[in-house]
């Protein structure tokens, strides 16, 4: 489920923001944003695994959480315009703010799923 989530996010991420365009540079900003992305995708699915009984519940809520996360990522990107340029300029605080907002949305979503 996590691999499917990551592939979906990477397909929807613009090329200038994706990890593949920065992979040769090994910048801490990219590591920070990718860590925030992976952790924010894992939290709602983990909440599903803990509190849902059947495998179909996990699949349904995992899919719903993926689409809600993608919506939250787009809202975050709309709020913080110009973030790809700041990340490519290796501004660590900008990357940390972006990752923390994505994590905050993920924690809120995980709490909503648990109910």
Jmol script that loads the backbone (N, CA, C; Angstrom):
load data "model"
ATOM      1  N   UNK A   1       0.818  -1.183   0.000  1.00  0.00           N
ATOM      2  CA  UNK A   1       0.000   0.000   0.000  1.00  0.00           C
ATOM      3  C   UNK A   1       0.868   1.255   0.000  1.00  0.00           C
ATOM      4  N   UNK A   2       1.937   1.237   0.793  1.00  0.00           N
ATOM      5  CA  UNK A   2       2.824   2.397   0.852  1.00  0.00           C
ATOM      6  C   UNK A   2       3.513   2.628  -0.487  1.00  0.00           C
ATOM      7  N   UNK A   3       3.931   1.566  -1.139  1.00  0.00           N
ATOM      8  CA  UNK A   3       4.596   1.711  -2.437  1.00  0.00           C
ATOM      9  C   UNK A   3       3.637   2.285  -3.462  1.00  0.00           C
ATOM     10  N   UNK A   4       2.381   1.835  -3.434  1.00  0.00           N
ATOM     11  CA  UNK A   4       1.373   2.369  -4.343  1.00  0.00           C
ATOM     12  C   UNK A   4       1.134   3.848  -4.048  1.00  0.00           C
ATOM     13  N   UNK A   5       1.074   4.212  -2.759  1.00  0.00           N
ATOM     14  CA  UNK A   5       0.895   5.607  -2.374  1.00  0.00           C
ATOM     15  C   UNK A   5       2.054   6.459  -2.882  1.00  0.00           C
ATOM     16  N   UNK A   6       3.276   5.981  -2.681  1.00  0.00           N
ATOM     17  CA  UNK A   6       4.449   6.743  -3.118  1.00  0.00           C
ATOM     18  C   UNK A   6       4.495   6.896  -4.635  1.00  0.00           C
ATOM     19  N   UNK A   7       4.139   5.849  -5.356  1.00  0.00           N
ATOM     20  CA  UNK A   7       4.133   5.945  -6.812  1.00  0.00           C
ATOM     21  C   UNK A   7       3.089   6.943  -7.287  1.00  0.00           C
ATOM     22  N   UNK A   8       1.931   6.965  -6.635  1.00  0.00           N
ATOM     23  CA  UNK A   8       0.881   7.914  -7.016  1.00  0.00           C
ATOM     24  C   UNK A   8       1.326   9.342  -6.772  1.00  0.00           C
ATOM     25  N   UNK A   9       1.961   9.582  -5.629  1.00  0.00           N
ATOM     26  CA  UNK A   9       2.422  10.933  -5.315  1.00  0.00           C
ATOM     27  C   UNK A   9       3.526  11.355  -6.269  1.00  0.00           C
ATOM     28  N   UNK A  10       4.449  10.468  -6.578  1.00  0.00           N
ATOM     29  CA  UNK A  10       5.549  10.819  -7.475  1.00  0.00           C
ATOM     30  C   UNK A  10       5.060  11.097  -8.896  1.00  0.00           C
ATOM     31  N   UNK A  11       3.982  10.426  -9.319  1.00  0.00           N
ATOM     32  CA  UNK A  11       3.442  10.698 -10.648  1.00  0.00           C
ATOM     33  C   UNK A  11       2.762  12.065 -10.701  1.00  0.00           C
ATOM     34  N   UNK A  12       2.183  12.499  -9.570  1.00  0.00           N
ATOM     35  CA  UNK A  12       1.493  13.781  -9.540  1.00  0.00           C
ATOM     36  C   UNK A  12       2.407  14.946  -9.175  1.00  0.00           C
ATOM     37  N   UNK A  13       3.616  14.666  -8.723  1.00  0.00           N
ATOM     38  CA  UNK A  13       4.551  15.717  -8.343  1.00  0.00           C
ATOM     39  C   UNK A  13       5.188  16.311  -9.585  1.00  0.00           C
ATOM     40  N   UNK A  14       5.217  17.636  -9.677  1.00  0.00           N
ATOM     41  CA  UNK A  14       5.880  18.254 -10.827  1.00  0.00           C
ATOM     42  C   UNK A  14       7.357  17.856 -10.882  1.00  0.00           C
ATOM     43  N   UNK A  15       7.932  17.783 -12.081  1.00  0.00           N
ATOM     44  CA  UNK A  15       9.314  17.311 -12.206  1.00  0.00           C
ATOM     45  C   UNK A  15      10.326  18.149 -11.431  1.00  0.00           C
ATOM     46  N   UNK A  16      10.075  19.455 -11.297  1.00  0.00           N
ATOM     47  CA  UNK A  16      11.050  20.271 -10.589  1.00  0.00           C
ATOM     48  C   UNK A  16      11.036  20.026  -9.085  1.00  0.00           C
ATOM     49  N   UNK A  17       9.975  19.382  -8.558  1.00  0.00           N
ATOM     50  CA  UNK A  17       9.905  19.098  -7.141  1.00  0.00           C
ATOM     51  C   UNK A  17      10.270  17.656  -6.820  1.00  0.00           C
ATOM     52  N   UNK A  18      10.378  16.812  -7.799  1.00  0.00           N
ATOM     53  CA  UNK A  18      10.578  15.397  -7.528  1.00  0.00           C
ATOM     54  C   UNK A  18      11.998  15.123  -7.075  1.00  0.00           C
ATOM     55  N   UNK A  19      12.132  14.046  -6.361  1.00  0.00           N
ATOM     56  CA  UNK A  19      13.435  13.659  -5.816  1.00  0.00           C
ATOM     57  C   UNK A  19      14.395  13.252  -6.923  1.00  0.00           C
ATOM     58  N   UNK A  20      13.884  12.733  -8.024  1.00  0.00           N
ATOM     59  CA  UNK A  20      14.769  12.238  -9.075  1.00  0.00           C
ATOM     60  C   UNK A  20      15.583  13.351  -9.717  1.00  0.00           C
ATOM     61  N   UNK A  21      15.057  14.564  -9.769  1.00  0.00           N
ATOM     62  CA  UNK A  21      15.824  15.646 -10.373  1.00  0.00           C
ATOM     63  C   UNK A  21      16.911  16.174  -9.451  1.00  0.00           C
ATOM     64  N   UNK A  22      16.802  15.885  -8.156  1.00  0.00           N
ATOM     65  CA  UNK A  22      17.785  16.365  -7.194  1.00  0.00           C
ATOM     66  C   UNK A  22      18.684  15.255  -6.658  1.00  0.00           C
ATOM     67  N   UNK A  23      18.484  14.040  -7.119  1.00  0.00           N
ATOM     68  CA  UNK A  23      19.143  12.896  -6.489  1.00  0.00           C
ATOM     69  C   UNK A  23      20.661  12.976  -6.576  1.00  0.00           C
ATOM     70  N   UNK A  24      21.197  13.583  -7.615  1.00  0.00           N
ATOM     71  CA  UNK A  24      22.652  13.656  -7.737  1.00  0.00           C
ATOM     72  C   UNK A  24      23.251  14.723  -6.838  1.00  0.00           C
ATOM     73  N   UNK A  25      22.474  15.692  -6.423  1.00  0.00           N
ATOM     74  CA  UNK A  25      22.999  16.786  -5.617  1.00  0.00           C
ATOM     75  C   UNK A  25      23.104  16.432  -4.131  1.00  0.00           C
ATOM     76  N   UNK A  26      22.280  15.536  -3.650  1.00  0.00           N
ATOM     77  CA  UNK A  26      22.237  15.113  -2.254  1.00  0.00           C
ATOM     78  C   UNK A  26      22.137  16.335  -1.338  1.00  0.00           C
ATOM     79  N   UNK A  27      21.046  17.034  -1.445  1.00  0.00           N
ATOM     80  CA  UNK A  27      20.787  18.197  -0.625  1.00  0.00           C
ATOM     81  C   UNK A  27      19.952  17.806   0.577  1.00  0.00           C
ATOM     82  N   UNK A  28      20.203  18.402   1.722  1.00  0.00           N
ATOM     83  CA  UNK A  28      19.406  18.079   2.909  1.00  0.00           C
ATOM     84  C   UNK A  28      17.951  18.516   2.783  1.00  0.00           C
ATOM     85  N   UNK A  29      17.686  19.523   1.953  1.00  0.00           N
ATOM     86  CA  UNK A  29      16.303  19.969   1.805  1.00  0.00           C
ATOM     87  C   UNK A  29      15.445  18.900   1.142  1.00  0.00           C
ATOM     88  N   UNK A  30      16.001  18.221   0.169  1.00  0.00           N
ATOM     89  CA  UNK A  30      15.251  17.170  -0.513  1.00  0.00           C
ATOM     90  C   UNK A  30      15.005  16.001   0.437  1.00  0.00           C
ATOM     91  N   UNK A  31      16.016  15.656   1.228  1.00  0.00           N
ATOM     92  CA  UNK A  31      15.839  14.593   2.213  1.00  0.00           C
ATOM     93  C   UNK A  31      14.769  14.930   3.224  1.00  0.00           C
ATOM     94  N   UNK A  32      14.730  16.183   3.643  1.00  0.00           N
ATOM     95  CA  UNK A  32      13.723  16.614   4.610  1.00  0.00           C
ATOM     96  C   UNK A  32      12.317  16.536   4.031  1.00  0.00           C
ATOM     97  N   UNK A  33      12.137  17.029   2.816  1.00  0.00           N
ATOM     98  CA  UNK A  33      10.799  16.998   2.223  1.00  0.00           C
ATOM     99  C   UNK A  33      10.370  15.572   1.884  1.00  0.00           C
ATOM    100  N   UNK A  34      11.304  14.735   1.430  1.00  0.00           N
ATOM    101  CA  UNK A  34      10.936  13.355   1.124  1.00  0.00           C
ATOM    102  C   UNK A  34      10.616  12.580   2.396  1.00  0.00           C
ATOM    103  N   UNK A  35      11.344  12.840   3.475  1.00  0.00           N
ATOM    104  CA  UNK A  35      11.031  12.196   4.748  1.00  0.00           C
ATOM    105  C   UNK A  35       9.651  12.618   5.240  1.00  0.00           C
ATOM    106  N   UNK A  36       9.340  13.895   5.104  1.00  0.00           N
ATOM    107  CA  UNK A  36       8.008  14.364   5.477  1.00  0.00           C
ATOM    108  C   UNK A  36       6.925  13.736   4.629  1.00  0.00           C
ATOM    109  N   UNK A  37       7.200  13.560   3.349  1.00  0.00           N
ATOM    110  CA  UNK A  37       6.239  12.928   2.445  1.00  0.00           C
ATOM    111  C   UNK A  37       5.988  11.481   2.829  1.00  0.00           C
ATOM    112  N   UNK A  38       7.048  10.724   3.040  1.00  0.00           N
ATOM    113  CA  UNK A  38       6.888   9.304   3.361  1.00  0.00           C
ATOM    114  C   UNK A  38       6.194   9.131   4.707  1.00  0.00           C
ATOM    115  N   UNK A  39       6.604   9.908   5.698  1.00  0.00           N
ATOM    116  CA  UNK A  39       5.984   9.792   7.016  1.00  0.00           C
ATOM    117  C   UNK A  39       4.517  10.205   6.973  1.00  0.00           C
ATOM    118  N   UNK A  40       4.206  11.241   6.206  1.00  0.00           N
ATOM    119  CA  UNK A  40       2.813  11.680   6.141  1.00  0.00           C
ATOM    120  C   UNK A  40       1.935  10.699   5.381  1.00  0.00           C
ATOM    121  N   UNK A  41       2.503   9.881   4.511  1.00  0.00           N
ATOM    122  CA  UNK A  41       1.713   8.845   3.864  1.00  0.00           C
ATOM    123  C   UNK A  41       1.529   7.621   4.761  1.00  0.00           C
ATOM    124  N   UNK A  42       2.490   7.380   5.642  1.00  0.00           N
ATOM    125  CA  UNK A  42       2.434   6.191   6.489  1.00  0.00           C
ATOM    126  C   UNK A  42       1.461   6.358   7.657  1.00  0.00           C
ATOM    127  N   UNK A  43       1.360   7.553   8.215  1.00  0.00           N
ATOM    128  CA  UNK A  43       0.550   7.748   9.418  1.00  0.00           C
ATOM    129  C   UNK A  43      -0.928   7.371   9.247  1.00  0.00           C
ATOM    130  N   UNK A  44      -1.635   7.850   8.219  1.00  0.00           N
ATOM    131  CA  UNK A  44      -3.034   7.437   8.088  1.00  0.00           C
ATOM    132  C   UNK A  44      -3.206   5.941   7.819  1.00  0.00           C
ATOM    133  N   UNK A  45      -2.304   5.359   7.030  1.00  0.00           N
ATOM    134  CA  UNK A  45      -2.392   3.917   6.768  1.00  0.00           C
ATOM    135  C   UNK A  45      -2.114   3.131   8.045  1.00  0.00           C
ATOM    136  N   UNK A  46      -1.182   3.605   8.854  1.00  0.00           N
ATOM    137  CA  UNK A  46      -0.913   2.969  10.144  1.00  0.00           C
ATOM    138  C   UNK A  46      -2.107   3.049  11.078  1.00  0.00           C
ATOM    139  N   UNK A  47      -2.800   4.179  11.059  1.00  0.00           N
ATOM    140  CA  UNK A  47      -4.012   4.306  11.869  1.00  0.00           C
ATOM    141  C   UNK A  47      -5.085   3.332  11.394  1.00  0.00           C
ATOM    142  N   UNK A  48      -5.160   3.120  10.081  1.00  0.00           N
ATOM    143  CA  UNK A  48      -6.104   2.134   9.538  1.00  0.00           C
ATOM    144  C   UNK A  48      -5.752   0.731  10.017  1.00  0.00           C
ATOM    145  N   UNK A  49      -4.474   0.402   9.973  1.00  0.00           N
ATOM    146  CA  UNK A  49      -4.042  -0.944  10.360  1.00  0.00           C
ATOM    147  C   UNK A  49      -4.296  -1.214  11.836  1.00  0.00           C
ATOM    148  N   UNK A  50      -4.180  -0.204  12.667  1.00  0.00           N
ATOM    149  CA  UNK A  50      -4.366  -0.406  14.101  1.00  0.00           C
ATOM    150  C   UNK A  50      -5.836  -0.568  14.457  1.00  0.00           C
ATOM    151  N   UNK A  51      -6.725   0.227  13.848  1.00  0.00           N
ATOM    152  CA  UNK A  51      -8.101   0.282  14.318  1.00  0.00           C
ATOM    153  C   UNK A  51      -9.131  -0.383  13.411  1.00  0.00           C
ATOM    154  N   UNK A  52      -8.764  -0.881  12.277  1.00  0.00           N
ATOM    155  CA  UNK A  52      -9.710  -1.577  11.401  1.00  0.00           C
ATOM    156  C   UNK A  52      -9.437  -3.068  11.479  1.00  0.00           C
ATOM    157  N   UNK A  53     -10.502  -3.851  11.348  1.00  0.00           N
ATOM    158  CA  UNK A  53     -10.376  -5.285  11.558  1.00  0.00           C
ATOM    159  C   UNK A  53     -10.118  -6.036  10.252  1.00  0.00           C
ATOM    160  N   UNK A  54     -10.937  -5.807   9.252  1.00  0.00           N
ATOM    161  CA  UNK A  54     -10.840  -6.572   8.008  1.00  0.00           C
ATOM    162  C   UNK A  54      -9.838  -5.926   7.044  1.00  0.00           C
ATOM    163  N   UNK A  55      -9.306  -6.752   6.182  1.00  0.00           N
ATOM    164  CA  UNK A  55      -8.353  -6.269   5.189  1.00  0.00           C
ATOM    165  C   UNK A  55      -9.020  -5.317   4.204  1.00  0.00           C
ATOM    166  N   UNK A  56     -10.290  -5.542   3.912  1.00  0.00           N
ATOM    167  CA  UNK A  56     -11.007  -4.652   2.997  1.00  0.00           C
ATOM    168  C   UNK A  56     -11.154  -3.261   3.611  1.00  0.00           C
ATOM    169  N   UNK A  57     -11.322  -3.187   4.950  1.00  0.00           N
ATOM    170  CA  UNK A  57     -11.370  -1.880   5.613  1.00  0.00           C
ATOM    171  C   UNK A  57     -10.069  -1.121   5.428  1.00  0.00           C
ATOM    172  N   UNK A  58      -8.963  -1.825   5.579  1.00  0.00           N
ATOM    173  CA  UNK A  58      -7.652  -1.196   5.417  1.00  0.00           C
ATOM    174  C   UNK A  58      -7.467  -0.732   3.973  1.00  0.00           C
ATOM    175  N   UNK A  59      -7.893  -1.544   3.014  1.00  0.00           N
ATOM    176  CA  UNK A  59      -7.755  -1.170   1.605  1.00  0.00           C
ATOM    177  C   UNK A  59      -8.617   0.046   1.271  1.00  0.00           C
ATOM    178  N   UNK A  60      -9.847   0.056   1.754  1.00  0.00           N
ATOM    179  CA  UNK A  60     -10.748   1.181   1.463  1.00  0.00           C
ATOM    180  C   UNK A  60     -10.242   2.456   2.127  1.00  0.00           C
ATOM    181  N   UNK A  61      -9.945   2.376   3.429  1.00  0.00           N
ATOM    182  CA  UNK A  61      -9.483   3.569   4.133  1.00  0.00           C
ATOM    183  C   UNK A  61      -8.092   3.996   3.682  1.00  0.00           C
ATOM    184  N   UNK A  62      -7.260   3.049   3.278  1.00  0.00           N
ATOM    185  CA  UNK A  62      -5.957   3.406   2.726  1.00  0.00           C
ATOM    186  C   UNK A  62      -6.089   4.182   1.431  1.00  0.00           C
ATOM    187  N   UNK A  63      -7.027   3.758   0.578  1.00  0.00           N
ATOM    188  CA  UNK A  63      -7.272   4.472  -0.680  1.00  0.00           C
ATOM    189  C   UNK A  63      -7.872   5.850  -0.425  1.00  0.00           C
ATOM    190  N   UNK A  64      -8.833   5.914   0.494  1.00  0.00           N
ATOM    191  CA  UNK A  64      -9.442   7.203   0.836  1.00  0.00           C
ATOM    192  C   UNK A  64      -8.393   8.145   1.416  1.00  0.00           C
ATOM    193  N   UNK A  65      -7.545   7.610   2.294  1.00  0.00           N
ATOM    194  CA  UNK A  65      -6.515   8.465   2.889  1.00  0.00           C
ATOM    195  C   UNK A  65      -5.505   8.936   1.852  1.00  0.00           C
ATOM    196  N   UNK A  66      -5.216   8.100   0.852  1.00  0.00           N
ATOM    197  CA  UNK A  66      -4.312   8.524  -0.218  1.00  0.00           C
ATOM    198  C   UNK A  66      -4.886   9.717  -0.967  1.00  0.00           C
ATOM    199  N   UNK A  67      -6.156   9.648  -1.353  1.00  0.00           N
ATOM    200  CA  UNK A  67      -6.754  10.751  -2.101  1.00  0.00           C
ATOM    201  C   UNK A  67      -6.871  12.009  -1.251  1.00  0.00           C
ATOM    202  N   UNK A  68      -7.192  11.848   0.032  1.00  0.00           N
ATOM    203  CA  UNK A  68      -7.249  13.009   0.911  1.00  0.00           C
ATOM    204  C   UNK A  68      -5.858  13.606   1.130  1.00  0.00           C
ATOM    205  N   UNK A  69      -4.847  12.759   1.224  1.00  0.00           N
ATOM    206  CA  UNK A  69      -3.481  13.255   1.365  1.00  0.00           C
ATOM    207  C   UNK A  69      -3.053  14.017   0.114  1.00  0.00           C
ATOM    208  N   UNK A  70      -3.377  13.496  -1.050  1.00  0.00           N
ATOM    209  CA  UNK A  70      -3.035  14.200  -2.292  1.00  0.00           C
ATOM    210  C   UNK A  70      -3.715  15.563  -2.349  1.00  0.00           C
ATOM    211  N   UNK A  71      -4.964  15.621  -1.883  1.00  0.00           N
ATOM    212  CA  UNK A  71      -5.671  16.903  -1.815  1.00  0.00           C
ATOM    213  C   UNK A  71      -4.974  17.840  -0.832  1.00  0.00           C
ATOM    214  N   UNK A  72      -4.594  17.322   0.334  1.00  0.00           N
ATOM    215  CA  UNK A  72      -3.897  18.149   1.316  1.00  0.00           C
ATOM    216  C   UNK A  72      -2.541  18.624   0.792  1.00  0.00           C
ATOM    217  N   UNK A  73      -1.840  17.769   0.041  1.00  0.00           N
ATOM    218  CA  UNK A  73      -0.558  18.170  -0.533  1.00  0.00           C
ATOM    219  C   UNK A  73      -0.752  19.316  -1.525  1.00  0.00           C
ATOM    220  N   UNK A  74      -1.794  19.234  -2.336  1.00  0.00           N
ATOM    221  CA  UNK A  74      -2.060  20.299  -3.310  1.00  0.00           C
ATOM    222  C   UNK A  74      -2.444  21.602  -2.610  1.00  0.00           C
ATOM    223  N   UNK A  75      -3.206  21.503  -1.522  1.00  0.00           N
ATOM    224  CA  UNK A  75      -3.556  22.709  -0.759  1.00  0.00           C
ATOM    225  C   UNK A  75      -2.298  23.324  -0.154  1.00  0.00           C
ATOM    226  N   UNK A  76      -1.435  22.479   0.393  1.00  0.00           N
ATOM    227  CA  UNK A  76      -0.178  22.970   0.962  1.00  0.00           C
ATOM    228  C   UNK A  76       0.683  23.619  -0.113  1.00  0.00           C
ATOM    229  N   UNK A  77       0.758  23.012  -1.279  1.00  0.00           N
ATOM    230  CA  UNK A  77       1.542  23.597  -2.373  1.00  0.00           C
ATOM    231  C   UNK A  77       0.942  24.918  -2.850  1.00  0.00           C
ATOM    232  N   UNK A  78      -0.397  25.036  -2.796  1.00  0.00           N
ATOM    233  CA  UNK A  78      -1.038  26.288  -3.194  1.00  0.00           C
ATOM    234  C   UNK A  78      -0.778  27.391  -2.166  1.00  0.00           C
ATOM    235  N   UNK A  79      -0.731  27.014  -0.891  1.00  0.00           N
ATOM    236  CA  UNK A  79      -0.464  28.009   0.151  1.00  0.00           C
ATOM    237  C   UNK A  79       0.977  28.496   0.084  1.00  0.00           C
ATOM    238  N   UNK A  80       1.901  27.570  -0.092  1.00  0.00           N
ATOM    239  CA  UNK A  80       3.322  27.906  -0.113  1.00  0.00           C
ATOM    240  C   UNK A  80       3.844  27.922  -1.543  1.00  0.00           C
ATOM    241  N   UNK A  81       3.494  28.954  -2.284  1.00  0.00           N
ATOM    242  CA  UNK A  81       3.996  29.079  -3.651  1.00  0.00           C
ATOM    243  C   UNK A  81       5.470  29.445  -3.604  1.00  0.00           C
ATOM    244  N   UNK A  82       6.198  29.011  -4.599  1.00  0.00           N
ATOM    245  CA  UNK A  82       7.614  29.318  -4.668  1.00  0.00           C
ATOM    246  C   UNK A  82       8.481  28.390  -3.839  1.00  0.00           C
ATOM    247  N   UNK A  83       7.869  27.372  -3.253  1.00  0.00           N
ATOM    248  CA  UNK A  83       8.634  26.454  -2.412  1.00  0.00           C
ATOM    249  C   UNK A  83       9.644  25.624  -3.218  1.00  0.00           C
ATOM    250  N   UNK A  84       9.346  25.179  -4.453  1.00  0.00           N
ATOM    251  CA  UNK A  84      10.366  24.432  -5.196  1.00  0.00           C
ATOM    252  C   UNK A  84      11.646  25.236  -5.439  1.00  0.00           C
ATOM    253  N   UNK A  85      11.502  26.535  -5.689  1.00  0.00           N
ATOM    254  CA  UNK A  85      12.687  27.355  -5.890  1.00  0.00           C
ATOM    255  C   UNK A  85      13.499  27.477  -4.606  1.00  0.00           C
ATOM    256  N   UNK A  86      12.799  27.634  -3.487  1.00  0.00           N
ATOM    257  CA  UNK A  86      13.496  27.756  -2.212  1.00  0.00           C
ATOM    258  C   UNK A  86      14.173  26.444  -1.832  1.00  0.00           C
ATOM    259  N   UNK A  87      13.525  25.328  -2.131  1.00  0.00           N
ATOM    260  CA  UNK A  87      14.134  24.032  -1.826  1.00  0.00           C
ATOM    261  C   UNK A  87      15.342  23.800  -2.730  1.00  0.00           C
ATOM    262  N   UNK A  88      15.227  24.190  -4.003  1.00  0.00           N
ATOM    263  CA  UNK A  88      16.373  24.016  -4.894  1.00  0.00           C
ATOM    264  C   UNK A  88      17.515  24.967  -4.552  1.00  0.00           C
ATOM    265  N   UNK A  89      17.220  26.058  -3.832  1.00  0.00           N
ATOM    266  CA  UNK A  89      18.271  26.948  -3.329  1.00  0.00           C
ATOM    267  C   UNK A  89      18.845  26.449  -2.006  1.00  0.00           C
ATOM    268  N   UNK A  90      18.429  25.265  -1.598  1.00  0.00           N
ATOM    269  CA  UNK A  90      18.945  24.593  -0.401  1.00  0.00           C
ATOM    270  C   UNK A  90      18.605  25.348   0.882  1.00  0.00           C
ATOM    271  N   UNK A  91      17.391  25.887   0.972  1.00  0.00           N
ATOM    272  CA  UNK A  91      16.925  26.555   2.185  1.00  0.00           C
ATOM    273  C   UNK A  91      16.254  25.513   3.075  1.00  0.00           C
ATOM    274  N   UNK A  92      16.977  25.073   4.083  1.00  0.00           N
ATOM    275  CA  UNK A  92      16.493  24.019   4.972  1.00  0.00           C
ATOM    276  C   UNK A  92      15.242  24.447   5.752  1.00  0.00           C
ATOM    277  N   UNK A  93      15.142  25.674   6.278  1.00  0.00           N
ATOM    278  CA  UNK A  93      13.918  26.048   6.994  1.00  0.00           C
ATOM    279  C   UNK A  93      12.659  25.955   6.132  1.00  0.00           C
ATOM    280  N   UNK A  94      12.771  26.306   4.871  1.00  0.00           N
ATOM    281  CA  UNK A  94      11.608  26.199   3.982  1.00  0.00           C
ATOM    282  C   UNK A  94      11.192  24.749   3.820  1.00  0.00           C
ATOM    283  N   UNK A  95      12.156  23.861   3.665  1.00  0.00           N
ATOM    284  CA  UNK A  95      11.837  22.436   3.537  1.00  0.00           C
ATOM    285  C   UNK A  95      11.230  21.891   4.820  1.00  0.00           C
ATOM    286  N   UNK A  96      11.717  22.346   5.957  1.00  0.00           N
ATOM    287  CA  UNK A  96      11.174  21.867   7.230  1.00  0.00           C
ATOM    288  C   UNK A  96       9.748  22.363   7.443  1.00  0.00           C
ATOM    289  N   UNK A  97       9.457  23.590   7.050  1.00  0.00           N
ATOM    290  CA  UNK A  97       8.094  24.110   7.160  1.00  0.00           C
ATOM    291  C   UNK A  97       7.152  23.320   6.262  1.00  0.00           C
ATOM    292  N   UNK A  98       7.578  23.050   5.041  1.00  0.00           N
ATOM    293  CA  UNK A  98       6.757  22.276   4.114  1.00  0.00           C
ATOM    294  C   UNK A  98       6.492  20.874   4.656  1.00  0.00           C
ATOM    295  N   UNK A  99       7.528  20.226   5.153  1.00  0.00           N
ATOM    296  CA  UNK A  99       7.364  18.874   5.710  1.00  0.00           C
ATOM    297  C   UNK A  99       6.481  18.895   6.947  1.00  0.00           C
ATOM    298  N   UNK A 100       6.616  19.906   7.785  1.00  0.00           N
ATOM    299  CA  UNK A 100       5.802  19.947   9.007  1.00  0.00           C
ATOM    300  C   UNK A 100       4.331  20.194   8.702  1.00  0.00           C
ATOM    301  N   UNK A 101       4.033  20.986   7.686  1.00  0.00           N
ATOM    302  CA  UNK A 101       2.634  21.188   7.317  1.00  0.00           C
ATOM    303  C   UNK A 101       2.028  19.909   6.741  1.00  0.00           C
ATOM    304  N   UNK A 102       2.803  19.186   5.960  1.00  0.00           N
ATOM    305  CA  UNK A 102       2.305  17.913   5.434  1.00  0.00           C
ATOM    306  C   UNK A 102       2.106  16.895   6.555  1.00  0.00           C
ATOM    307  N   UNK A 103       2.995  16.889   7.539  1.00  0.00           N
ATOM    308  CA  UNK A 103       2.837  15.992   8.682  1.00  0.00           C
ATOM    309  C   UNK A 103       1.635  16.383   9.536  1.00  0.00           C
ATOM    310  N   UNK A 104       1.402  17.675   9.703  1.00  0.00           N
ATOM    311  CA  UNK A 104       0.247  18.122  10.493  1.00  0.00           C
ATOM    312  C   UNK A 104      -1.064  17.680   9.836  1.00  0.00           C
ATOM    313  N   UNK A 105      -1.139  17.811   8.519  1.00  0.00           N
ATOM    314  CA  UNK A 105      -2.331  17.338   7.814  1.00  0.00           C
ATOM    315  C   UNK A 105      -2.494  15.840   7.924  1.00  0.00           C
ATOM    316  N   UNK A 106      -1.393  15.130   7.903  1.00  0.00           N
ATOM    317  CA  UNK A 106      -1.424  13.682   8.020  1.00  0.00           C
ATOM    318  C   UNK A 106      -1.879  13.230   9.398  1.00  0.00           C
ATOM    319  N   UNK A 107      -1.404  13.876  10.430  1.00  0.00           N
ATOM    320  CA  UNK A 107      -1.823  13.530  11.795  1.00  0.00           C
ATOM    321  C   UNK A 107      -3.307  13.812  11.978  1.00  0.00           C
ATOM    322  N   UNK A 108      -3.776  14.939  11.456  1.00  0.00           N
ATOM    323  CA  UNK A 108      -5.204  15.254  11.528  1.00  0.00           C
ATOM    324  C   UNK A 108      -6.033  14.205  10.795  1.00  0.00           C
ATOM    325  N   UNK A 109      -5.579  13.787   9.632  1.00  0.00           N
ATOM    326  CA  UNK A 109      -6.284  12.760   8.868  1.00  0.00           C
ATOM    327  C   UNK A 109      -6.285  11.424   9.597  1.00  0.00           C
ATOM    328  N   UNK A 110      -5.169  11.064  10.210  1.00  0.00           N
ATOM    329  CA  UNK A 110      -5.094   9.800  10.945  1.00  0.00           C
ATOM    330  C   UNK A 110      -6.050   9.804  12.132  1.00  0.00           C
ATOM    331  N   UNK A 111      -6.146  10.930  12.824  1.00  0.00           N
ATOM    332  CA  UNK A 111      -7.073  11.026  13.947  1.00  0.00           C
ATOM    333  C   UNK A 111      -8.515  10.949  13.457  1.00  0.00           C
ATOM    334  N   UNK A 112      -8.806  11.562  12.324  1.00  0.00           N
ATOM    335  CA  UNK A 112     -10.159  11.482  11.767  1.00  0.00           C
ATOM    336  C   UNK A 112     -10.522  10.070  11.332  1.00  0.00           C
ATOM    337  N   UNK A 113      -9.561   9.330  10.811  1.00  0.00           N
ATOM    338  CA  UNK A 113      -9.831   7.948  10.381  1.00  0.00           C
ATOM    339  C   UNK A 113     -10.116   7.066  11.576  1.00  0.00           C
ATOM    340  N   UNK A 114      -9.348   7.256  12.647  1.00  0.00           N
ATOM    341  CA  UNK A 114      -9.546   6.443  13.846  1.00  0.00           C
ATOM    342  C   UNK A 114     -10.915   6.712  14.453  1.00  0.00           C
ATOM    343  N   UNK A 115     -11.338   7.951  14.409  1.00  0.00           N
ATOM    344  CA  UNK A 115     -12.667   8.342  14.857  1.00  0.00           C
ATOM    345  C   UNK A 115     -12.807   8.292  16.312  1.00  0.00           C
TER     346      UNK A 115
END
end "model"
wireframe off; spacefill off
backbone 0.3
color backbone group
